[in-house]
Amino acid sequence: MNSLLAQYLRPHSISSMQDDVLIKELFLSHDPDGRRLDSEQVLRAMENIMCYATASEVPVSDEHVDAFAMNNASNIEVVGSQEPLGHTICKIAREILCKCSGEGDLHTRTMIVFDLVGNYRWDAKVVLVLAAFATSYGEFWLIMQLYPRNLLAVSVAMLKQLPCNVSMLKPRFKALSLLVKAMVENGDVCRNPNSNAIAAWELSSFVSRLSSICSHLRRQVDACRQQTETKLHQKLVDLLKESQIGNQEVLHVLFALKNDFPLKDCSTQAKLGVSELKDNMVILLVSKPELLPLEKLFLLVHQTYDHPHNKNLEGSYKIVWVPISSSETWTDVEERNFELFSCSLPWYSVRQPQLLNSAVVNLIKQEWNFKEEPIMVVLDSQGMVTNSNALDMVLIWGARGYPFSVTREIELWQEEDWTLPLMIDEIHPLLNKWVQEGRNICLYGSENKDWIIEFNAKMMEIRRLGLQVDMVFVGVKNPSEQVRNVLATINQEMHTTLLSFTEIQFFWYRLESIRKSKLRLGKVADTDHTLREVSALLNTEDSDNGWAVFGKGWPPDIVRLQGMQLMECLNLFPDWGGNVARRGLVGAIRNALGLAVSSEPCSHPNVLHYAEGSPEGIVVCEKCKRLLKMFVVYE
């Protein structure tokens, strides 16, 4: 049974293999160099030769003979080639005739002809071979018609070493004539309606075969592409995990497989190679082509480009924008967004993000968890990933976060407490000045105009009683047009608003980044005071009641009050206002509302530098809200 099956399959397998080999050889011989030939005109001239050659048996009519083609045949030129058309046709004819004696196998002789026409397009190849055949056949036909009556024909036949008795060539000539007739009739298929069905069937058969070949090739290409992407993906994973001599190999695989200048300087539009990033720490800003909301983008530019600490890090790191489409095909809108932002950012950008290898895009999505929100992936100078998303870190600390590793992020949080500087750092220079001077500050938020009017009236009353406090309106998360209207009302009727609408957005973006950074490091609100407080502000629902945070730059203690509790505290100011001088504003509020957890001293060490004018005696621990036991240290 197996032997029978093998016998049945072998011819098909061999045939398929032979077809594959032939196709490969034909493609290898195909090397077009741009030369162009008027194939239609040559084809007409060839058809005329065939029609005349069969004139003794097939009547030649005006339909068959193209006088225009005959008159202009000598004007046919090959554009882009120094060799005249006639020389090319003679070469092909010579190869056909020299091998006609049977010397060499058919396949070899055919490939020689294909090599001769290798620089032509496929349609021109066919026409040139047909023209060579027609020329040789026409010459042979003339000799056969005139021999032996014409001495010239006899002499030519002798030089061509044709047999003295040409009658022995009659069978071959007859077979050749039949072949020519068949060729002529297939040039007339469109003129003969009865042949349309046969021609259609032949074309359908040819289309079916080509479709089968194309499907097979497509599957092979897809399989090859998949294997290539899998190998490239694994190579990238390995490179990013292992320490390299430098970052060039990693960056080359990421961006420069298809282009020696894959990057551009957005400010100058200059083309750049990955060598521009050599020995630098590189931050890859990965996002959709629309990047970020404009206000958040302004904040990011401020923290990375305009930040005061950035002057000390000049040239130490580079930011490269890597835009990735939401789908496999870039839309016109995405193209326009990329062109807009890539001409205005102060960073580098991938020059043609549409050409990014799919394996690179998949790695960014799978290994770095890129979905819809932008991320900033940090590569050190050896090309290793030190932080898979430093975006929130950058938005919080700016250039202070250098080298933007996870280790550095943990260190910064160990240095930070829930304080006014953390909440408002670098949002407004005057607000920073107030914090540094140790002034009492009240941040308050709501979009309810009636509550804001009531709250400000109460605060103005308290300030008239001698409390020094600066008011800063910060609106609500995701501020709307209502907040713009409230800003106008505050400016006209209450106090000058310090923060603009955009700076209010900066404030809330900053709080969002604080929460995201804490959560990404695995913190929970039950045990992390900063996460608990920032979450409380971000989770505040829009309602009739607002909230306020009181504090100062030094000592770094703040208190948050909300709704009825806030108004209750303000109404009791005559009772607790006298304690402000001794306890400080925050301490007096805590004492009035019973918010101090315990009078027992805490066990968290903290060194507080003396500041002129700061209240003495009472300091509350930021971590546990217990009283700090004071020791004096002289330096």
Disulfide bonds with the S-S distance in Angstrom:
none
